[in-house]
Amino acid sequence: MSKKLKKEENKIQLTDVERENIIFSNVAKIIENRKFNAVSAANSQVILMFWEIGKYVNSVILEFNRAEYGKKILSTVSTKLTTEYGNSFVEANLYRMKRFATVFSDINEIADVVPFLSWSHFCEIMRIKDKQARLFYAKDAATRQLGIRDLRRQIARKPFERQEIANTQLTENSIVPFNVFKDPYLLDVLQLKDNFLETDLENAILVELEKFILEFGSGFAFMERQKRIIIDGDDFKIDLLFFHRDLRRLVAM
């Protein structure tokens, strides 16, 4: 039987419902693919827009060479932008845009990952001080399609830093190639644990401090751990934040 006859036979065997389901499924795939491309394209444009704004603001402040002037004008401009274009342009986010354009001065370095990462991803990544580490986590998040929480956990585990530590323990004559230690669990097996327990130690200390403060006296109420604040455009974290009910004051550690 020829292929044409088989094709005709298959057409005859399909019911109307089955044919409708096939058509619906194929059309749905086209829609979903185009929707993803549209969202990805829109996201890329937003990221590039934030970078351009940050670069421009940095150049203006540098031109006048007046930090206080920069703070004042950012506050004023932010108010106008927020009124006109929404909360994406609040003062804190303008500072993030400045920071973004500073730490990623060459936008081409992250061009490949921009379509896959949101602004929230970059806000987390640009807090990392080391340039190579920033690029590592950006590419890792894009490749593995990590959400914000997963990205934070990955950064906290410090796979890049531990990989660098492992490399320093290899000699030129070693048969083990550089960058082979990409799996943190492999590092544990090989006992390359420098810097590994830093996060665990920090968390344990914070837990004990939290208990101590709450037992110190009445009036203290625990509010948040690792509270993020922005000072002069840079992100910082308060390890522990309490509220004292009697004094009506925030207590930060």
SENUGU-75348 format. One record per residue: x, y, z of N, C-alpha, C in turn. Coordinates in nm, 3 decimals, decimal comma. Atoms other than C-alpha are relative to their C-alpha. Last residue first. Example, Ala and Ser with C-alpha at 12.3 -4.5 7.8 and 13.67 -1.06 7.14 Angstrom:
<zamars>
> n.x|n.y|n.z|ca.x|ca.y|ca.z|c.x|c.y|c.z
> -0,082|-0,119|-0,006|1,367|-0,106|0,714|-0,077|0,109|0,073
> 0,089|-0,119|0,000|1,230|-0,450|0,780|0,090|0,120|0,000
</zamars>
This chain:
<zamars>
> n.x|n.y|n.z|ca.x|ca.y|ca.z|c.x|c.y|c.z
> -0,130|0,058|-0,028|2,212|4,411|6,476|0,066|-0,039|-0,131
> -0,067|0,071|0,109|1,913|4,641|6,447|0,136|-0,053|0,046
> -0,133|0,032|-0,050|1,670|4,752|6,718|0,067|-0,089|-0,105
> -0,061|0,115|0,064|1,360|4,930|6,590|0,139|-0,020|0,055
> -0,116|-0,020|0,083|1,200|5,166|6,839|0,042|-0,132|-0,065
> 0,052|-0,027|0,133|0,868|5,193|7,016|0,114|0,035|-0,097
> -0,074|-0,114|0,053|1,050|5,207|7,349|-0,054|0,047|-0,135
> 0,005|-0,108|-0,098|0,795|4,982|7,516|0,067|0,127|-0,052
> 0,135|-0,053|-0,014|0,732|4,760|7,212|-0,008|0,119|0,095
> 0,023|-0,007|-0,143|1,095|4,709|7,118|-0,133|0,072|0,024
> 0,078|-0,119|-0,037|1,109|4,595|6,757|-0,024|-0,004|0,151
> 0,101|0,015|-0,105|1,379|4,358|6,640|-0,078|0,130|0,014
> 0,079|-0,120|-0,021|1,592|4,323|6,324|-0,111|-0,030|0,101
> 0,120|0,021|-0,081|1,873|4,070|6,295|-0,070|0,134|0,021
> 0,006|0,141|-0,040|2,150|4,040|6,037|-0,127|-0,032|0,077
> -0,003|-0,001|-0,146|2,080|4,374|5,874|-0,018|-0,143|0,045
> 0,094|0,084|-0,074|2,166|4,334|5,507|0,022|0,017|0,149
> -0,058|0,058|-0,120|2,321|4,586|5,272|-0,106|-0,086|0,068
> 0,082|0,090|-0,080|2,248|4,694|4,915|0,078|-0,053|0,119
> -0,056|0,133|-0,021|2,433|4,995|4,775|-0,091|-0,083|0,090
> 0,006|0,082|0,121|2,260|5,300|4,628|0,055|-0,140|0,013
> -0,080|-0,060|0,108|2,369|5,540|4,898|0,007|-0,090|-0,123
> -0,066|-0,120|-0,048|2,226|5,306|5,163|0,091|0,052|-0,111
> -0,081|-0,066|0,101|1,973|5,042|5,061|0,055|0,129|0,057
> 0,018|-0,145|0,003|1,830|4,799|5,315|0,093|0,056|-0,107
> -0,075|-0,077|0,098|1,779|4,421|5,312|-0,034|0,148|0,010
> 0,083|-0,105|0,057|1,669|4,247|5,630|0,081|0,085|-0,095
> -0,056|-0,038|0,129|1,881|3,937|5,687|-0,090|0,100|-0,072
> -0,141|0,033|0,011|1,655|3,817|5,969|0,047|0,032|-0,140
> -0,053|0,058|0,124|1,322|3,980|6,039|0,148|-0,028|0,011
> 0,067|-0,042|0,123|1,084|4,105|6,304|0,054|-0,071|-0,124
> -0,080|0,030|0,119|1,162|3,955|6,647|-0,078|0,037|-0,126
> 0,074|0,084|0,094|0,974|4,130|6,927|0,086|-0,020|-0,125
> -0,062|0,028|0,130|1,155|4,271|7,230|-0,089|-0,093|-0,083
> 0,015|-0,112|0,093|0,940|4,416|7,507|0,058|-0,025|-0,137
> 0,131|-0,011|0,064|1,039|4,193|7,794|0,000|0,119|-0,095
> 0,100|-0,074|-0,078|1,403|4,128|7,866|-0,130|0,008|-0,076
> -0,068|-0,109|-0,070|1,719|3,959|7,748|-0,096|0,080|0,087
> -0,002|0,035|-0,141|1,539|3,635|7,658|0,058|0,113|0,086
> 0,138|0,022|-0,043|1,440|3,766|7,313|-0,009|-0,034|0,149
> 0,071|-0,128|-0,003|1,788|3,908|7,265|-0,142|-0,016|0,052
> -0,054|-0,081|-0,109|1,960|3,581|7,362|-0,076|0,132|0,013
> 0,049|0,053|-0,127|1,736|3,369|7,140|0,043|0,087|0,117
> 0,144|-0,025|-0,003|1,808|3,591|6,839|-0,060|-0,048|0,132
> 0,016|-0,142|-0,033|2,178|3,584|6,917|-0,148|0,038|0,011
> -0,031|-0,015|-0,142|2,169|3,203|6,924|-0,015|0,145|0,045
> 0,105|0,067|-0,078|1,990|3,185|6,589|0,023|0,020|0,150
> 0,119|-0,086|0,002|2,225|3,444|6,439|-0,114|-0,060|0,080
> -0,024|-0,115|-0,088|2,530|3,245|6,548|-0,123|0,089|0,008
> 0,003|0,049|-0,138|2,393|2,926|6,393|0,020|0,113|0,100
> 0,139|0,025|-0,036|2,316|3,108|6,067|-0,013|-0,047|0,146
> 0,069|-0,129|-0,013|2,669|3,248|6,047|-0,145|-0,020|0,045
> -0,047|-0,061|-0,124|2,824|2,907|6,113|-0,072|0,131|0,026
> 0,057|0,075|-0,111|2,613|2,743|5,844|0,038|0,062|0,134
> 0,142|-0,032|-0,005|2,704|3,019|5,596|-0,067|-0,071|0,118
> 0,020|-0,140|-0,039|3,077|2,994|5,671|-0,149|0,033|0,017
> 0,088|-0,009|-0,115|3,085|2,615|5,668|-0,030|0,142|0,043
> 0,125|0,073|0,019|3,222|2,577|5,315|-0,098|0,023|0,113
> 0,110|-0,094|0,024|3,485|2,850|5,333|-0,137|-0,067|-0,010
> -0,028|-0,138|-0,035|3,760|2,588|5,302|-0,120|0,087|-0,040
> 0,110|-0,065|-0,072|3,596|2,247|5,276|0,029|0,144|0,041
> -0,042|-0,135|0,037|3,804|2,065|5,016|-0,105|0,096|0,058
> -0,039|-0,077|-0,118|3,748|1,735|5,196|0,062|0,135|-0,036
> -0,144|-0,019|0,009|3,744|1,531|4,872|0,055|0,087|0,113
> -0,063|0,132|-0,001|3,396|1,399|4,952|0,152|0,013|0,001
> 0,013|0,055|-0,135|3,280|1,749|5,043|0,070|-0,135|0,011
> -0,096|-0,069|-0,086|3,417|1,891|4,719|-0,004|-0,056|0,142
> -0,130|0,057|0,031|3,224|1,629|4,522|0,107|0,063|0,088
> -0,004|0,127|-0,072|2,907|1,740|4,697|0,132|-0,072|-0,026
> -0,038|-0,019|-0,140|2,973|2,097|4,585|0,010|-0,131|0,077
> 0,103|0,055|-0,086|2,965|1,983|4,217|0,044|0,015|0,145
> 0,118|-0,082|0,014|3,173|2,205|3,990|-0,114|-0,048|0,089
> 0,080|0,011|-0,122|3,508|2,066|4,094|-0,122|0,090|-0,007
> 0,069|0,129|0,001|3,658|2,008|3,750|-0,095|-0,012|0,118
> 0,146|-0,013|0,014|3,732|2,376|3,715|-0,072|-0,133|-0,008
> 0,066|-0,110|-0,068|4,107|2,311|3,667|-0,150|-0,004|-0,031
> 0,009|-0,130|0,068|4,210|1,967|3,543|-0,067|0,106|0,087
> 0,139|-0,047|-0,008|4,314|1,682|3,776|-0,009|0,137|-0,065
> 0,071|0,064|0,112|4,644|1,526|3,662|-0,147|0,041|-0,001
> 0,112|0,085|-0,038|4,826|1,773|3,884|-0,068|-0,058|-0,123
> -0,026|0,138|0,042|5,160|1,900|3,758|-0,114|-0,095|0,032
> -0,013|0,003|0,145|5,057|2,265|3,771|0,019|-0,141|-0,052
> -0,130|-0,045|0,049|4,941|2,214|4,127|0,002|-0,007|-0,152
> -0,058|0,084|0,105|4,581|2,194|4,245|0,132|0,059|-0,047
> -0,063|0,114|-0,064|4,480|2,343|4,577|0,061|-0,098|-0,101
> -0,124|-0,046|-0,063|4,414|2,682|4,418|0,074|-0,115|0,067
> -0,101|-0,024|0,101|4,163|2,516|4,187|0,134|0,041|0,061
> -0,051|0,132|0,043|3,966|2,380|4,481|0,111|0,018|-0,102
> -0,084|0,050|-0,109|3,935|2,731|4,627|0,061|-0,135|-0,039
> -0,124|-0,076|0,005|3,808|2,857|4,290|0,097|-0,047|0,108
> -0,073|0,047|0,117|3,548|2,579|4,279|0,134|0,070|-0,011
> -0,059|0,127|-0,041|3,446|2,666|4,631|0,077|-0,063|-0,115
> -0,110|-0,028|-0,092|3,391|3,025|4,528|0,071|-0,128|0,041
> -0,110|-0,064|0,074|3,186|2,921|4,227|0,120|0,023|0,090
> -0,071|0,097|0,085|2,976|2,669|4,423|0,116|0,062|-0,077
> -0,131|-0,046|0,049|2,897|2,926|4,694|0,073|-0,103|-0,086
> -0,084|0,121|-0,001|2,609|2,742|4,867|0,141|0,029|-0,052
> -0,036|0,029|-0,139|2,452|3,080|4,946|0,091|-0,122|0,010
> -0,102|-0,097|-0,039|2,461|3,173|4,578|0,049|-0,027|0,142
> -0,122|0,033|0,073|2,275|2,854|4,490|0,113|0,094|0,039
> -0,059|0,119|-0,062|2,018|2,910|4,763|0,132|-0,037|-0,067
> -0,053|-0,040|-0,131|1,958|3,263|4,638|0,066|-0,117|0,070
> -0,122|-0,077|0,024|1,922|3,136|4,282|0,064|0,042|0,132
> -0,105|0,097|0,035|1,674|2,871|4,393|0,132|0,071|-0,026
> -0,037|0,075|-0,121|1,467|3,135|4,569|0,112|-0,098|-0,028
> -0,072|-0,089|-0,091|1,471|3,364|4,264|0,046|-0,075|0,124
> 0,083|-0,106|-0,054|1,377|3,088|4,019|0,083|0,083|0,098
> 0,021|-0,008|-0,144|1,645|2,895|3,834|-0,096|0,114|0,035
> 0,130|-0,066|-0,019|1,613|2,831|3,462|-0,038|0,005|0,148
> 0,084|0,093|-0,076|1,908|2,588|3,463|-0,138|0,057|0,031
> -0,009|0,135|0,056|2,096|2,767|3,186|-0,097|-0,096|0,069
> 0,064|0,002|0,132|1,981|3,114|3,288|-0,004|-0,141|-0,057
> 0,144|-0,022|-0,019|2,059|3,068|3,657|-0,074|-0,007|-0,132
> 0,055|0,119|-0,065|2,400|2,917|3,578|-0,151|0,012|0,016
> 0,009|0,105|0,102|2,483|3,194|3,332|-0,061|-0,127|0,057
> 0,095|-0,044|0,102|2,402|3,464|3,588|-0,020|-0,108|-0,106
> 0,135|0,022|-0,052|2,575|3,274|3,867|-0,108|0,044|-0,099
> 0,024|0,143|-0,024|2,901|3,245|3,672|-0,144|-0,024|0,043
> 0,025|0,061|0,131|2,888|3,603|3,542|-0,032|-0,149|0,014
> 0,127|-0,052|0,051|2,853|3,736|3,896|-0,036|-0,065|-0,134
> 0,106|0,069|-0,073|3,131|3,508|4,020|-0,137|0,047|-0,049
> 0,010|0,135|0,056|3,363|3,635|3,749|-0,110|-0,080|0,069
> 0,056|-0,006|0,135|3,293|3,995|3,854|-0,021|-0,140|-0,059
> -0,095|0,047|0,101|3,348|3,939|4,226|-0,066|-0,007|-0,138
> -0,110|-0,093|0,023|3,137|4,157|4,456|0,090|-0,042|-0,116
> -0,126|0,076|-0,010|2,806|3,973|4,441|0,116|0,089|-0,042
> -0,049|-0,018|-0,137|2,517|4,215|4,498|0,132|-0,073|0,022
> -0,093|-0,113|-0,003|2,476|4,227|4,120|0,045|0,038|0,140
> -0,133|0,030|0,053|2,339|3,873|4,121|0,095|0,119|0,015
> -0,072|0,092|-0,087|2,041|3,936|4,348|0,145|-0,016|-0,045
> -0,014|-0,069|-0,129|1,918|4,247|4,168|0,073|-0,088|0,100
> -0,117|-0,087|0,008|1,992|4,065|3,840|0,021|0,079|0,130
> -0,121|0,082|0,007|1,751|3,786|3,926|0,125|0,088|0,004
> -0,023|0,051|-0,136|1,484|4,036|4,034|0,124|-0,089|0,005
> -0,068|-0,107|-0,073|1,518|4,209|3,696|0,031|-0,044|0,142
> 0,082|-0,117|-0,032|1,425|3,880|3,533|0,085|0,106|0,070
> -0,005|-0,043|-0,139|1,661|3,633|3,370|-0,083|0,126|0,019
> 0,044|0,107|-0,089|1,613|3,430|3,051|-0,003|0,040|0,148
> 0,136|0,047|0,029|1,625|3,696|2,780|-0,055|-0,099|0,101
> 0,104|-0,100|-0,025|1,924|3,867|2,952|-0,141|-0,052|-0,031
> 0,085|0,044|-0,111|2,138|3,551|2,956|-0,116|0,095|0,027
> 0,055|0,135|0,022|2,308|3,580|2,617|-0,099|-0,041|0,109
> 0,101|-0,002|0,106|2,356|3,958|2,639|-0,068|-0,135|-0,017
> 0,118|0,073|-0,050|2,535|3,927|2,974|-0,111|-0,007|-0,105
> -0,043|0,114|-0,081|2,887|4,022|2,867|-0,119|-0,084|0,047
> -0,018|0,116|0,087|2,744|4,239|2,588|0,042|-0,125|0,079
> 0,126|0,074|0,007|2,616|4,484|2,851|0,012|-0,126|-0,085
> 0,011|0,048|0,137|2,971|4,596|2,923|-0,122|-0,090|-0,010
> -0,028|-0,115|0,085|2,956|4,805|3,241|-0,006|-0,036|-0,149
> 0,000|0,058|0,135|2,787|4,518|3,422|0,022|0,114|-0,100
> -0,060|0,133|-0,013|2,881|4,620|3,778|0,001|-0,076|-0,133
> -0,139|-0,007|-0,049|2,826|4,989|3,704|0,064|-0,138|0,001
> -0,084|-0,051|0,108|2,516|4,968|3,484|0,147|0,008|0,041
> 0,004|0,097|0,109|2,347|4,747|3,744|0,094|0,043|-0,113
> -0,089|0,109|-0,040|2,449|4,976|4,030|0,012|-0,103|-0,113
> -0,135|-0,056|0,000|2,290|5,274|3,860|0,102|-0,110|0,030
> -0,036|-0,017|0,141|1,980|5,064|3,787|0,141|0,057|-0,013
> -0,035|0,133|0,050|1,971|4,957|4,152|0,042|0,007|-0,147
> -0,133|0,031|-0,053|1,985|5,322|4,257|0,046|-0,138|-0,048
> -0,093|-0,079|0,080|1,690|5,388|4,028|0,144|-0,023|0,045
> -0,026|0,075|0,123|1,514|5,099|4,199|0,090|0,078|-0,095
> -0,083|0,117|-0,031|1,551|5,261|4,541|0,034|-0,078|-0,128
> -0,139|-0,040|-0,020|1,424|5,594|4,406|0,092|-0,121|0,023
> -0,020|-0,058|-0,133|1,100|5,448|4,269|0,150|0,022|0,021
> -0,098|-0,108|0,002|1,102|5,389|3,895|0,009|0,074|0,133
> -0,130|0,054|0,041|0,934|5,050|3,874|0,110|0,105|0,009
> -0,091|0,027|-0,112|0,653|5,201|4,078|0,133|-0,062|-0,038
> 0,027|0,107|-0,096|0,470|5,355|3,783|0,113|-0,027|0,097
> -0,020|0,135|0,055|0,539|5,545|3,460|-0,017|-0,114|0,101
> 0,027|0,016|0,143|0,425|5,907|3,502|0,000|-0,146|-0,044
> 0,133|-0,054|0,032|0,393|5,944|3,877|-0,039|-0,031|-0,143
> 0,097|0,089|-0,063|0,689|5,715|3,936|-0,142|0,045|-0,030
> 0,008|0,123|0,079|0,898|5,909|3,684|-0,106|-0,095|0,056
> 0,067|-0,031|0,127|0,820|6,242|3,852|-0,019|-0,127|-0,084
> 0,139|-0,037|-0,030|0,903|6,116|4,200|-0,078|0,025|-0,128
> 0,074|0,123|-0,033|1,216|5,943|4,073|-0,147|0,029|0,025
> 0,031|0,067|0,127|1,339|6,265|3,908|-0,082|-0,126|0,025
> 0,097|-0,082|0,073|1,317|6,449|4,239|-0,044|-0,068|-0,128
> 0,125|0,000|-0,075|1,487|6,177|4,443|-0,109|0,075|-0,076
> 0,060|0,133|0,014|1,753|6,123|4,180|-0,135|-0,006|0,070
> 0,065|0,007|0,131|1,820|6,498|4,163|-0,066|-0,135|-0,022
> 0,114|-0,092|0,008|1,884|6,522|4,535|-0,075|-0,016|-0,131
> 0,107|0,049|-0,088|2,105|6,214|4,560|-0,126|0,084|-0,016
> 0,055|0,122|0,057|2,311|6,319|4,257|-0,114|-0,055|0,082
> 0,088|-0,041|0,110|2,355|6,671|4,389|-0,067|-0,122|-0,062
> 0,121|-0,052|-0,063|2,492|6,525|4,709|-0,101|0,046|-0,104
> 0,079|0,112|-0,053|2,740|6,315|4,512|-0,132|0,049|0,060
> 0,056|-0,043|-0,128|2,869|6,609|4,307|-0,095|-0,109|0,050
> -0,095|0,036|-0,105|3,102|6,535|4,017|-0,048|0,048|0,137
> 0,006|-0,108|-0,099|2,872|6,722|3,777|0,094|-0,024|0,117
> -0,027|-0,127|0,068|2,971|6,497|3,487|0,003|0,117|0,098
> -0,145|-0,010|0,018|2,990|6,190|3,709|0,038|0,134|-0,063
> -0,056|-0,027|-0,132|2,629|6,247|3,820|0,152|0,016|-0,009
> 0,043|-0,134|-0,041|2,516|6,274|3,458|0,063|0,038|0,133
> -0,077|-0,098|0,077|2,720|5,974|3,345|-0,035|0,142|0,040
> -0,139|0,002|-0,044|2,583|5,754|3,623|0,082|0,107|-0,071
> -0,002|-0,067|-0,130|2,228|5,860|3,538|0,142|0,006|0,055
> 0,020|-0,143|0,020|2,284|5,765|3,174|0,008|0,077|0,131
> -0,119|-0,054|0,065|2,433|5,426|3,253|-0,011|0,150|-0,017
> -0,108|-0,001|-0,098|2,154|5,344|3,498|0,127|0,062|-0,057
> 0,031|-0,105|-0,097|1,887|5,445|3,248|0,113|0,013|0,101
> -0,022|-0,129|0,066|2,052|5,236|2,977|-0,027|0,116|0,095
> -0,145|-0,018|0,014|2,073|4,934|3,208|0,031|0,136|-0,062
> -0,054|-0,030|-0,133|1,708|4,970|3,314|0,151|0,025|-0,008
> 0,044|-0,136|-0,036|1,604|4,988|2,947|0,057|0,042|0,135
> -0,085|-0,092|0,074|1,813|4,682|2,864|-0,036|0,145|0,030
> -0,135|0,008|-0,059|1,640|4,485|3,139|0,094|0,099|-0,069
> 0,007|-0,064|-0,132|1,296|4,604|3,021|0,139|0,002|0,064
> 0,007|-0,144|0,022|1,377|4,521|2,658|-0,005|0,076|0,133
> -0,131|-0,047|0,045|1,490|4,173|2,752|0,001|0,151|-0,016
> -0,088|0,000|-0,116|1,170|4,112|2,948|0,138|0,054|-0,036
> 0,040|-0,113|-0,084|0,960|4,215|2,650|0,091|0,012|0,122
> -0,041|-0,123|0,069|1,152|3,978|2,423|-0,032|0,122|0,083
> -0,145|-0,007|-0,005|1,118|3,691|2,669|0,051|0,128|-0,063
> -0,035|-0,035|-0,138|0,747|3,760|2,714|0,151|0,017|0,013
> 0,044|-0,138|-0,023|0,694|3,765|2,337|0,039|0,047|0,140
> -0,090|-0,090|0,072|0,903|3,453|2,282|-0,035|0,146|0,025
> -0,129|0,004|-0,069|0,711|3,268|2,554|0,098|0,097|-0,066
> 0,017|-0,073|-0,126|0,380|3,380|2,405|0,131|0,005|0,077
> -0,003|-0,143|0,031|0,496|3,270|2,062|-0,018|0,085|0,125
> -0,134|-0,036|0,046|0,582|2,923|2,187|0,011|0,149|-0,026
> -0,088|0,002|-0,116|0,258|2,896|2,384|0,143|0,041|-0,037
> 0,033|-0,113|-0,088|0,047|3,004|2,086|0,097|0,008|0,116
> -0,043|-0,122|0,069|0,219|2,765|1,843|-0,022|0,122|0,090
> -0,147|-0,002|-0,003|0,182|2,477|2,090|0,054|0,127|-0,065
> -0,038|-0,039|-0,136|-0,188|2,561|2,138|0,153|0,009|0,012
> 0,018|-0,145|-0,008|-0,239|2,548|1,760|0,044|0,052|0,137
> -0,103|-0,062|0,083|-0,092|2,198|1,751|-0,008|0,153|0,004
> -0,131|0,021|-0,062|-0,301|2,075|2,044|0,110|0,071|-0,078
> -0,009|-0,086|-0,120|-0,623|2,228|1,908|0,139|-0,009|0,062
> -0,011|-0,138|0,047|-0,569|2,068|1,566|0,017|0,095|0,118
> -0,133|-0,013|0,061|-0,501|1,729|1,725|0,023|0,144|-0,045
> -0,100|-0,001|-0,109|-0,805|1,762|1,953|0,141|0,019|-0,054
> 0,008|-0,130|-0,066|-1,027|1,859|1,659|0,104|0,012|0,112
> -0,063|-0,096|0,091|-0,909|1,554|1,463|-0,001|0,139|0,064
> -0,144|0,023|-0,001|-0,985|1,329|1,758|0,073|0,101|-0,087
> -0,050|-0,045|-0,131|-1,330|1,479|1,798|0,151|-0,014|0,008
> 0,000|-0,146|0,000|-1,405|1,444|1,426|0,057|0,055|0,131
> 0,134|-0,057|-0,021|-1,305|1,080|1,436|0,012|0,151|-0,001
> 0,013|-0,101|-0,105|-0,979|0,964|1,283|-0,144|0,049|0,010
> 0,014|0,064|-0,131|-0,995|0,640|1,083|-0,018|0,100|0,114
> 0,134|0,057|-0,012|-1,068|0,817|0,754|-0,021|-0,057|0,140
> 0,096|-0,110|-0,008|-0,760|1,036|0,788|-0,142|-0,053|0,023
> -0,010|-0,057|-0,134|-0,549|0,733|0,868|-0,098|0,115|0,019
> 0,065|0,095|-0,090|-0,676|0,560|0,551|0,002|0,054|0,143
> 0,144|-0,015|0,016|-0,589|0,866|0,344|-0,075|-0,090|0,097
> 0,034|-0,129|-0,056|-0,236|0,865|0,484|-0,150|0,022|-0,007
> -0,006|0,014|-0,145|-0,205|0,494|0,417|-0,043|0,129|0,069
> 0,118|0,075|-0,041|-0,324|0,550|0,059|-0,005|-0,017|0,151
> 0,117|-0,086|0,020|-0,065|0,825|0,006|-0,126|-0,070|0,046
> 0,007|-0,093|-0,112|0,211|0,613|0,157|-0,124|0,088|-0,009
> -0,081|-0,121|0,010|0,140|0,339|-0,098|-0,019|0,088|0,122
> 0,085|-0,120|0,000|0,000|0,000|0,000|0,089|0,125|0,000
</zamars>
